[in-house]
Amino acid sequence: MTMPPAAAASAITIGSLLRWARRALQQAGVEHADQEAVWLIAHALGVNTHHLAADSSRALTSGERRTAESLVTRRAAREPLQYVLGTQEFCGLEFDVTPAVLIPRPETELLVQKVVRHAGRSGVRVVDVGTGSGCIAVALAAALSDAAITAIDRSSAALAVAKSNAAKHGVAHRIEWVEGDWLDPLRAEGGLSTWDVIVSNPPYIAEHEWGGLQPEVRLFEPRLALVGGADGTECHARLLRDARPCLKEGGLLIMEIGQGQAPALRGIAERTGGYAPLRVVPDEAGIERVVIAERAG
């Protein structure tokens, strides 16, 4: 997608580029087209957003125009804004994101809050399962200065992004990185009854829901990190089964869940055995978002 020939033939200003970007995003069905156009153009030009209005009459170089057109075109194709800009904020920290990792969501910050609240004592041992961008592990390392944190992911590409984010925030030396499938690496190394907290944001979208997701999610984010089987709880069930022998007595398995999944997970936990009754934590919208399973004696 490029600017119309008539516009391209004359001097392109910041103002005319912004107007074109807004129209392009609106026509593509982007919900917050006006605001996103501002962010994209400011990012392309390497300036703060307030400079756009002040310099609206400034003519752009051909290189600036091409860069801006490329970013707007990507977003108009419904590529997530976070991938286009390359970053996403989480727990007050900026994380680099690529299509190799799930984009961190605000509701996932609740996982970090609960781990910090329930496991904030000295020397706590935490494992983040399916670390993706590393947002949970890095945020925990930043919040818990003496915690021992291990981050696991089956994707080497995701681990590369996570390691880069940890280095960016100065906590890479505080996190052990493990490539592997769920808790298999811990069990293989004999890491039984040694962990205070196992935390995870596992895939929780049901198979039948996939086709109805927004294009930004369905076409661009990693399906492996989103779909959790027929009803969206398969990964939770596996974690409940495999976490119990890895946790200390009184240790916690803390997981993010999808809307309406809490009753099913209560039943799964009861059938699995070895846990106290699940605690369920709602998010700011009142949706049951986190479950906390405590290993019983």
N, C-alpha and C positions, 0 to 999 in steps of 0.2 A: 504494500500500500504506500503510495507516494502522494505528494501534494499535486493538485491539478496542474496541467501544463501552463495554464494562464498565470497561475501563481508562481510556478517555478521560473517562468520567464522574467519576472520582475524581482526586485529586491525583496527578500523574505525577512520580515522583522519578527522579533519575539512575540509581538501581539498577534500577527497573522498566523504564526505557527501554533500558538495556543488555541486560536479559534478553530483551526483545522483539526488539531488534536482532539478538542472537545467533540466536534462533530463526528470524527471517526470513531471515537469510543462510544458515543451515544448510539450511533448506527449499529455498532457491534453488540449492543445490549449490555454494556458495562454499567453497573448500577450507579456508581459514584463517578461518573465520567468527568465532571467538572474538576473535582478535587484531584483525581488521578492524573488528569492532563497536566495540572500544575506540577505535581510531584515528578512526573516523567520528564517534562521539559527542563525543570530545574536540575534533575539528575544528569540529563544529557549535557547540559551546559556547565555543570559543575558549580552552580551558584545556589544561594539560599532562595527559598520560594518568594520572599518579599522583594527580591531584586527583579523579578519578572515584571511586576507592575511598574516599578520605577524606571526600568529600561525597555519598556514595551516597544519603543520606536527604533531600537537598535537593530541594524541590519545584521543578519547572520552570515557567517562564512559557509561555504559549501560543505565543509567537513562537519560543522555544527548541525547543519540541517540534516545531513545524512544520518548522523548519530541519533538525532531526535526522531526522525522518521522511522528508523529501525526499531527503536524502543516502543513507539506508539503502535507500529504494525504488529509487533509481538503481542502487545496487550490486547489489541483489537482482535487477534486470533484467539483470545481468551486464555492466553498463558497467564498464570497468576502474577499479580503485581510483584510479589516477593521474589519470584524467580527472575523477573525482568530487572528489578533493582538489585537483586542479589543479597538482600538482608531482611531480617525480621527481628523485632524487639521481643524479648521474653524475660520476665522477672527483672526488668530494668537493664538488661544487657543486650547488646546488639549481636545477633548471630548471622553468620554467612549461611545461605541456603542455596542448594542446587537441586535439580530434578532427581538427584540420588537420594534425597531425604524428604520426609514429610515436613511441611511448613509448621513450625510451632504455633499452637493456638493459645489464646488467653486462658481458656478453661483448664489447660494442662498445668498452669501455674499452681492450681489447687493441690496437685500432687506434691510439688515442692514444698508448699506451705505445711502440708500434713506430715511429710517426712521430717522437716525441721522441728515441728512442734512435738512430734512423738519420739523423735530419736536425736534430740539435740544435746545429749550428754557426751562427755569426753570419750574419744576413741571409738565411736560408733562405726560399725562396718556396714556399708550399703552397697548393693549391686543394682545397677540400672539395666534392665533387660530390654533390648531393642532400642538402643540409645539414639539411633538416627543422627540428627544434627548435633547430638550431645547436649541439647539444651537443659535436660533435667540434671545430668551428671555435672555439668559445668556450673549451673546455678547452685547446686548443692555444695560443690567444692568451694564456691565463693561465700556461701552462707555458713558452712560448718568447717571451721579452719583446721580442726584436727581429726576430721572423719577420714576413714579409709574407704575409698570409692572405687568400685570396679564397674566398667561399662562394657556391655556385650552387644554385638550386632553380627548378623550373618553376612552382611554386605560389606566388603572391603572398601567400596566407594563411599558408603555412609561413614564408616570409621575414619576415612581420610578427612571428611568434612568435620567430623566431631573432634578429631585431634587438632585440626587447624583452629577451630573455635576455642578449644581449651588453651592453646598457645596464645591466642589473641587476648584472652582474659587472664593469662598468667597462672593457670592452674594445671597445666598439662602434666607436671611432675607429681601431682597429687592424685591422678586417676590412672588406674591400670586398664589397658585396653585389650579386649579379648574378642577375637573373631570366632563366632560359633552360633549354633542354633539354640535359642532360648537358654535354658539352664544346663544344657548338656555339658558345657565346659566345666562348670563347677562340680557336677556330679562325677565327671571323668577324673578330675583331680582330687576327688575325695573330700571336697569342701562341704561336708555334712555337719549340720548343727553348729555352724560357725558364723552365721550372718544375723545381724540385728534387724535389717530391713531389706526387703526386695521390693523394688518399685518398677512399675512398667505402665506405659501407655500402649497397650496392645491393639492390634486391629479389632474394631468392633462394629463395622458395617456389615449387615447381612447381605448375602449374595443377591437377593432379589431387589435390594435397594440401589445397587450399583448403577443401573441404567438411568435412574432418576436424579443422580447427583449433578451439581453444577458442572459445566464443561471444564472450569478451572481445576476441579478435583479429578473428574473422570478421565480427562484427556492428558493430564500432565503430572499429577502426583503419583508416587509409586503405589500400585495396586496392592502389592505385598504388604505394605504398611497400613492398609485401610480395611481390607475385607477379612472378616473373621469367621468365615464358614457360613453355613446355611442360615443360622440365626444370629450370627455375630458374636457368639460367646465361646467358640471353640478354643481360642487362644487363652482366654481366661481359665477355662476348665483345665487346660494343660498346665498353666502356671500354678493353679491350686494344687494339682496333683504333684508336680515336681518341686514346688517350693517348700512344702512341709519338711522333708528330710534335710533341707539346706538351712532352715531357720533354727536359731536357738529357741529354747522354751521361752514363750512370751514375745518372740520375734514377730515382725509384722510383714505381711504381703499387702502392698498398697497399689491398687490398679485403677486406671480410668475406665469408665464404662459408658455405654450409649444409653440414650433415653429409653426408659422402660425395661432395662435389663436386670435391675436389682433383684426382683423376685426370682428370676431364673437362676441367678448366681447364688442366691441364698440356698436354693435347692441343691445346686451342684456342690457347694461347700459342705452341706450336711451329708450328702452321699459320699463325698471324698473322705470326710472324717478328719479328726485331728486339729480342728480349729474351734475357737470360741465363736459364738454367733457373729455374723458379719455386721460391721458398722457401715452405714451408708451416709455419705456427705453430699449435700446439694451444692450446686454452684450458685453464682449470683442471680441467675435467672430462676432458681428454685428447682432446677432439673437435677435428679440424682446422678452425680457425676463421678464419685469416687467410692470404692469399697475398700474397707480395711479388714483384713483377716488376720487374727492373732493366733499363733500356734499355741495350742493347749499343751498342758503338761502330759 
